[in-house]
């Protein structure tokens, strides 16, 4: 089954404790992206990757890191989480980095709480 | 500066009637638009898209209209069904910055039986 898998789905952590949210897709997609969803703010893009070893900032990259060493994986790293990073996170992928070639496929989301 | 806006946070319609969800954008470089639907505790799923070379795209009960001069698009659902109750996001992107996708805040649609 074609899917985007995120882990963990739920996490409660404390300020400053490094964490990684993993994202994996099995569709051989070139493009992957991370979003956060906050009440009243829709989906805001954190980072994206057009292909292996090619990443770039979205609209809200502060406090996050990413890497794309393999095509299927795009982990989101919070080196020193803070309470304002409490949010619902979505990973997504698309066949090609070209914008008008199709839709994004989303994971089920990871709800992160930073105390 | 919010480049994609959905000005109605919520919409309630009766089953069988038409639902119209609106989206406005400010960036004239956007040339590809998509609508996504999101149920609680799930990720968004793709619904329908439209390229700027078209002004209408239809898929079953769902039609998207694009008015480039007004920088406005709308999603029509006819007839509306209770299972359509969800949050709907409008998204836009452009080839000049192909990696970026900009989403609206979402509209919560409730279809009453």
Interface residues (C-beta under 8 A of the other chain):
Chain A: X4 X31 X33 X35 X40 X41 X42 X43 X44 X45 X48 X50 X56 X58 X59 X90 X92 X97 X98 X99 X100 X103 X104 X105 X106 X107 X108 X109
Chain B: X6 X9 X31 X32 X34 X36 X41 X42 X43 X44 X45 X46 X49 X51 X89 X91 X93 X94 X95 X98 X99 X100 X101 X102 X103 X104 X105 X106
